[in-house]
Amino acid sequence: MRIGTAKAIGVILSMIFAGGTMAKARCGVDEVLVKGRVNRTPLKSKVRVQLVYEKGAGESGEATIENGAFSIALEFLTQRRRPVVNGVLEKCGRRPKDVIVTLMESDPQHEVYRVTLDFAKDFVMADASAYRLRSELVLNGAH
């Protein structure tokens, strides 16, 4: 009787362990692509992009300006809530609320220009997991 009970417990534990390690996240990773150009680019400048969610700041990235243009791609997890057990009650659909784009001059470092974009209004799905701006973004580098 004890051997049968121990064997049953072993089988149950191995199923729990295997289920936990083999469970896949149901929510994916999406990407926000911010492309644009800068009029009158300040010397030694870069563009910074920050994703902002309902609960605060999220992913960010920077790019240098080349020939007056820039492009920054940021990935973000669409998962809103942690799964309780093996993906059960997992919530997907997390999206940024705003996207802040800042033109920074490097020497001395200071903000030259900033624009806050509304994610729902200013971005469109480019494919199943990527978003891009609806129209070209132009930053003004003049002081």
PAZAPA-4460 file (N, C-alpha, C; in steps of 0.05 Angstrom, whole numbers, plus 32768, in hexadecimal, padded with zeros to 4 digits):
% residues 143
    n_x    n_y    n_z   ca_x   ca_y   ca_z    c_x    c_y    c_z   seq   type   mol
   8010   7FE8   8000   8000   8000   8000   8011   8019   8000     1      M     A
   8027   8019   8010   8038   8031   8011   8046   8035   7FF6     2      R     A
   804E   8020   7FE9   805C   8023   7FCF   8049   802E   7FBB     3      I     A
   8030   8026   7FBB   801C   8030   7FA8   8017   804E   7FAD     4      G     A
   8015   8056   7FC7   8010   8071   7FCD   8028   8083   7FC6     5      T     A
   8040   8079   7FCC   8058   8088   7FC5   805A   808B   7FA7     6      A     A
   8054   8076   7F98   8055   8077   7F7B   8041   808B   7F70     7      K     A
   8029   808B   7F7B   8014   809E   7F72   801C   80BA   7F78     8      A     A
   8027   80BF   7F8F   8031   80DA   7F96   8047   80E2   7F83     9      I     A
   8059   80D0   7F7C   806F   80D6   7F6A   8064   80DD   7F4E    10      G     A
   8050   80CE   7F45   8044   80D4   7F2B   8037   80F0   7F2B    11      V     A
   8028   80F6   7F41   801B   8110   7F43   8030   8127   7F43    12      I     A
   8045   8123   7F53   8059   8138   7F54   8067   813C   7F3A    13      L     A
   806D   8126   7F2C   807A   8128   7F12   8068   8136   7EFE    14      S     A
   804E   8131   7EFF   803B   813F   7EED   803A   815C   7EF3    15      M     A
   803A   8163   7F0D   8039   8180   7F14   8053   818D   7F0B    16      I     A
   806A   8180   7F10   8084   818B   7F08   8085   818E   7EE9    17      F     A
   807D   8179   7EDB   807E   817A   7EBD   806B   818F   7EB3    18      A     A
   8053   8191   7EBF   8040   81A5   7EB6   804A   81C1   7EBA    19      G     A
   8058   81C6   7ED0   8062   81E1   7ED6   8079   81E9   7EC4    20      G     A
   808A   81D6   7EBC   80A1   81DC   7EAB   8099   81DD   7E8E    21      T     A
   8084   81CF   7E87   807D   81CD   7E6A   8068   81E2   7E63    22      M     A
   805C   81EE   7E77   8047   8202   7E71   8053   821A   7E62    23      A     A
   8046   8222   7E4D   804F   8239   7E3D   803F   8251   7E44    24      K     A
   804C   8268   7E43   803D   8281   7E47   802A   8285   7E2F    25      A     A
   8012   828C   7E35   7FFF   8290   7E20   8000   82AC   7E14    26      R     A
   800B   82BE   7E23   800E   82DA   7E19   8028   82DE   7E0B    27      C     A
   8027   82ED   7DF6   803F   82F1   7DE6   804E   830A   7DEC    28      G     A
   8062   830F   7DDC   8072   8327   7DDD   806C   8337   7DC4    29      V     A
   8064   8350   7DC7   805F   8361   7DB0   8075   8376   7DAE    30      D     A
   8074   8385   7D98   8089   8399   7D93   807D   83B3   7D8B    31      E     A
   8089   83C9   7D94   8081   83E4   7D8C   8099   83EF   7D7C    32      V     A
   8093   83F8   7D64   80A8   8403   7D53   80A2   8421   7D50    33      L     A
   80B6   8431   7D58   80B4   844E   7D56   80C9   8458   7D42    34      V     A
   80C0   8462   7D2B   80D3   846C   7D17   80CB   8489   7D12    35      K     A
   80DF   8499   7D0C   80DA   84B5   7D06   80F3   84C3   7CFC    36      G     A
   80F0   84DD   7CFB   8107   84EE   7CF3   8108   8506   7D05    37      R     A
   8120   8513   7D05   8124   852B   7D15   812C   8542   7D03    38      V     A
   811D   8558   7D05   8124   8571   7CF7   8139   857F   7D07    39      N     A
   814E   8589   7CFA   8164   8598   7D07   816F   8588   7D1F    40      R     A
   817B   8572   7D18   8186   8560   7D2D   819C   856D   7D3C    41      T     A
   8199   856E   7D57   81AF   8579   7D67   81C7   8566   7D66    42      P     A
   81DF   8571   7D69   81F7   8560   7D69   81F6   854D   7D81    43      L     A
   8202   8535   7D7E   8203   8521   7D93   81E8   851D   7DA1    44      K     A
   81D4   8516   7D91   81BA   8512   7D9C   81B0   84F5   7D98    45      S     A
   819C   84EE   7DA7   8190   84D3   7DA5   8172   84D6   7DAB    46      K     A
   8163   84C1   7DA4   8147   84C0   7DAA   8141   84AA   7DBE    47      V     A
   8131   84B0   7DD1   8129   849C   7DE6   810B   8497   7DE4    48      R     A
   8104   847D   7DE6   80E7   8476   7DE5   80E1   8467   7DFF    49      V     A
   80CC   846E   7E0C   80C3   8462   7E26   80A6   8459   7E23    50      Q     A
   80A0   8440   7E29   8085   8436   7E2A   8079   843B   7E45    51      L     A
   8061   8445   7E47   8054   844B   7E60   803A   843B   7E61    52      V     A
   8036   842D   7E78   801E   841D   7E7C   800C   842A   7E92    53      Y     A
   7FF5   841F   7E96   7FE3   8429   7EAB   7FF1   842B   7EC6    54      E     A
   8002   8418   7ECC   800F   8417   7EE6   802B   8424   7EE6    55      K     A
   8033   8432   7ED0   804C   8440   7ED0   805E   843A   7EB8    56      G     A
   8077   8443   7EBB   808A   8440   7EA5   8091   8423   7EA0    57      A     A
   8098   841D   7E87   809F   8402   7E7F   80B9   8403   7E6F    58      G     A
   80BA   83F4   7E59   80D2   83F0   7E49   80DA   840B   7E3C    59      E     A
   80F4   840D   7E37   80FE   8425   7E2A   8117   841E   7E19    60      S     A
   811D   842F   7E07   8134   842B   7DF6   813D   8445   7DEA    61      G     A
   8156   8445   7DE0   8162   845D   7DD4   816E   8456   7DB9    62      E     A
   816F   846A   7DA7   817C   8466   7D8E   818A   8480   7D86    63      A     A
   819F   847D   7D77   81AC   8495   7D6C   819E   849D   7D52    64      T     A
   81A2   84B6   7D4B   8195   84C0   7D33   81A9   84BE   7D1C    65      I     A
   81A0   84B2   7D06   81B1   84AE   7CEF   81A4   84BB   7CD7    66      E     A
   81B2   84CF   7CCB   81A7   84DD   7CB4   818B   84E9   7CBA    67      N     A
   8188   84F2   7CD2   816F   84FF   7CDA   8158   84EC   7CE1    68      G     A
   815D   84D2   7CE0   8148   84BE   7CE5   814F   84AC   7CFD    69      A     A
   813B   84A0   7D0A   813F   848D   7D1F   812A   8477   7D1E    70      F     A
   8130   8461   7D2B   811E   844A   7D2C   8124   843B   7D46    71      S     A
   810F   8437   7D56   8112   8428   7D6F   80FC   8414   7D71    72      I     A
   8103   83FB   7D76   80F0   83E5   7D7A   80F2   83DC   7D97    73      A     A
   80DB   83DB   7DA5   80DA   83D2   7DC0   80C7   83BB   7DC3    74      L     A
   80D0   83A5   7DCF   80BE   838E   7DD5   80B2   8392   7DF0    75      E     A
   8099   8388   7DF3   808B   8388   7E0D   807A   836F   7E0F    76      F     A
   8078   8365   7E28   8068   834E   7E2E   804B   8356   7E30    77      L     A
   8039   8347   7E23   801D   834D   7E23   800E   8342   7E3B    78      T     A
   801B   8334   7E4C   800E   8328   7E64   8007   833D   7E78    79      Q     A
   7FEE   833D   7E81   7FE5   8351   7E95   7FE7   8346   7EB1    80      R     A
   7FE2   832C   7EB4   7FE1   8320   7ECF   7FEF   8305   7ECE    81      R     A
   7FFE   82FF   7EE3   800C   82E5   7EE5   7FF7   82CF   7EE6    82      R     A
   7FFE   82B8   7ED9   7FEC   82A1   7EDA   7FEB   8296   7EF7    83      P     A
   7FD4   828C   7EFF   7FD2   8280   7F19   7FDF   8264   7F19    84      V     A
   7FD7   8253   7F06   7FE3   8238   7F03   7FE3   8231   7EE6    85      V     A
   7FFB   822C   7EDB   7FFE   8222   7EBF   7FEE   8233   7EAB    86      N     A
   7FEF   824D   7EAD   7FE2   825D   7E99   7FC4   8263   7E9F    87      G     A
   7FB9   8257   7EB4   7F9D   825B   7EBB   7F9A   8278   7EC5    88      V     A
   7F86   8285   7EBC   7F7F   82A0   7EC3   7F94   82B5   7EBA    89      L     A
   7FA5   82AD   7EA7   7FB8   82C0   7E9D   7FAA   82D4   7E8B    90      E     A
   7FB0   82EE   7E8E   7FA4   8303   7E7E   7FB8   830F   7E6B    91      K     A
   7FB0   8310   7E52   7FC1   831C   7E3E   7FB4   8336   7E35    92      C     A
   7FC1   8344   7E23   7FB6   835D   7E19   7FC2   8376   7E25    93      G     A
   7FD8   8373   7E33   7FE6   838B   7E3E   7FF1   839B   7E27    94      R     A
   7FEB   83B5   7E27   7FF5   83C7   7E13   7FFE   83E1   7E21    95      R     A
   8011   83EF   7E15   8018   8409   7E21   8001   841C   7E1F    96      P     A
   8000   842F   7E31   7FEC   8444   7E30   7FF7   845B   7E1F    97      K     A
   8010   8462   7E25   801D   8478   7E16   8039   846F   7E0E    98      D     A
   8044   847E   7DFB   8060   847A   7DF2   806C   8496   7DF2    99      V     A
   8081   8499   7E02   808E   84B3   7E04   80A7   84B2   7DF3   100      I     A
   80AA   84C5   7DE1   80C1   84C7   7DD0   80D0   84E1   7DD7   101      V     A
   80E9   84DF   7DDD   80F9   84F6   7DE6   8112   84F9   7DD6   102      T     A
   8117   8511   7DCC   8130   8517   7DBE   8143   8522   7DD3   103      L     A
   815A   8515   7DD6   816E   851D   7DEA   8188   8526   7DDD   104      M     A
   8192   853C   7DE7   81AC   8546   7DDE   81C0   853B   7DF3   105      E     A
   81D7   852F   7DE9   81E9   8521   7DFA   81FD   8533   7E09   106      S     A
   8205   8549   7DFE   821B   8558   7E0A   8214   8576   7E0C   107      D     A
   820B   8580   7E22   8204   8572   7E3B   81E9   8564   7E37   108      P     A
   81E4   854F   7E46   81CC   853F   7E42   81B4   854F   7E4C   109      Q     A
   81A1   8554   7E3A   8188   8561   7E42   8173   855B   7E2D   110      H     A
   815A   855E   7E35   8144   8559   7E24   813F   8570   7E11   111      E     A
   813D   856A   7DF7   8139   857F   7DE3   811B   8580   7DDB   112      V     A
   810F   8568   7DD8   80F3   8567   7DCE   80E7   854E   7DD9   113      Y     A
   80CD   854F   7DE0   80BF   8537   7DEA   80A2   8537   7DDF   114      R     A
   8099   851F   7DD8   807E   851C   7DD0   8073   8502   7DDD   115      V     A
   805A   8504   7DE6   804D   84EC   7DF1   8038   84E3   7DDE   116      T     A
   803A   84CA   7DD5   8027   84BE   7DC2   8013   84AC   7DD0   117      L     A
   7FFB   84AE   7DC8   7FE6   849C   7DD3   7FE7   8482   7DC4   118      D     A
   7FED   846C   7DD2   7FF1   8453   7DC4   7FD8   844B   7DB4   119      F     A
   7FC1   844D   7DBF   7FA8   8444   7DB2   7FA2   8455   7D99   120      A     A
   7FA9   846F   7D99   7FA2   8480   7D83   7FB9   8483   7D6E   121      K     A
   7FD2   8482   7D77   7FE8   8488   7D66   7FF6   8470   7D5A   122      D     A
   7FEF   8458   7D63   7FFC   843F   7D59   7FE7   842D   7D4C   123      F     A
   7FF0   841D   7D39   7FE0   8409   7D2B   7FEF   83EF   7D2A   124      V     A
   7FE1   83D9   7D29   7FEE   83BF   7D27   7FFA   83BC   7D0B   125      M     A
   8014   83B6   7D0A   8021   83B1   7CF1   801F   8394   7CE9   126      A     A
   801F   8382   7CFD   801A   8366   7CF8   800F   835B   7D13   127      D     A
   800F   8340   7D16   8002   8334   7D2D   800F   833B   7D48   128      A     A
   8028   8344   7D48   8035   834A   7D61   8046   8364   7D61   129      S     A
   8040   8375   7D4E   8050   838E   7D4C   803E   83A6   7D47   130      A     A
   8046   83BC   7D53   8037   83D5   7D50   804A   83EA   7D44   131      Y     A
   8040   83FB   7D33   804F   8411   7D28   803F   842A   7D29   132      R     A
   804C   8441   7D26   803E   845B   7D25   802B   845D   7D0D   133      L     A
   8015   846A   7D11   8002   846E   7CFB   800D   8482   7CE6   134      R     A
   801D   8495   7CF0   8029   84A9   7CDE   8046   84AF   7CE7   135      S     A
   8055   84BB   7CD5   8071   84C1   7CDB   8073   84D4   7CF3   136      E     A
   8087   84CE   7D04   808C   84DF   7D1B   80A3   84F2   7D14   137      L     A
   809F   850B   7D18   80B3   851F   7D13   80B9   852E   7D2D   138      V     A
   80D3   852E   7D35   80DB   853C   7D4D   80EA   8555   7D44   139      L     A
   80E7   856B   7D53   80F3   8584   7D4D   810C   8588   7D5E   140      N     A
   8123   8588   7D52   813C   858B   7D61   8145   85A7   7D65   141      G     A
   8137   85BA   7D5B   813F   85D6   7D5E   813A   85DF   7D7B   142      A     A
   814B   85F0   7D85   8148   85FB   7DA0   8136   8612   7DA1   143      H     A
***
